Amino acid sequence: MATAHPNAAAEEMRKLRPFWRDGRILQWPARESRRRLVLAEVVRAFPPGKRLAEAEVDAILREFWPDHCQLRRALVERELLNRKDGVYWRVG
């Protein structure tokens, strides 16, 4: 988690703690701001620019959360992953 200020990073970790432990999502956050923190952690599992088939993406996402479809949809909707013709890649 990269932020400009160490205090900001500590605050983000404090907000993330109830939802994330040992590289897994514990519960899906109700607040959008907390969802963004969780998704920022998840998207780090994808190398920037590497093209992946949907099955590969799903296999990675299952490691974080049982509802991999929900997670994939959230990443695409928030433009953290792009998708075209069943191929996905990390933005940025």
C-alpha positions, 0 to 999 in steps of 0.5 A: 500500500503506497501512500505519500505520508507514513501516517496515512499508510498507518491509517489505511492499515487500521481501516483495512484490518477488520476486512483483511488478514493473512492475505485474505478477505475476512468480510466484504466491506459495506463502505465504498472507501473500505472496499477500495482499500481491500481491492487495492490489496487484491489487485497487487496479485496481478502483474501490470500489463500481463494478459490473463484468461478469465480462468486464471483470474478466477483462480487468483481471486479464489485465494482471496475470497470465495465469491471470485465473481463478485471480486472480479466484477468489483475490480473491473467496475473500479477500473483496476482490471481491464477486460476485453474478449475474455482477457484481463489485465491490471491497469497501471 
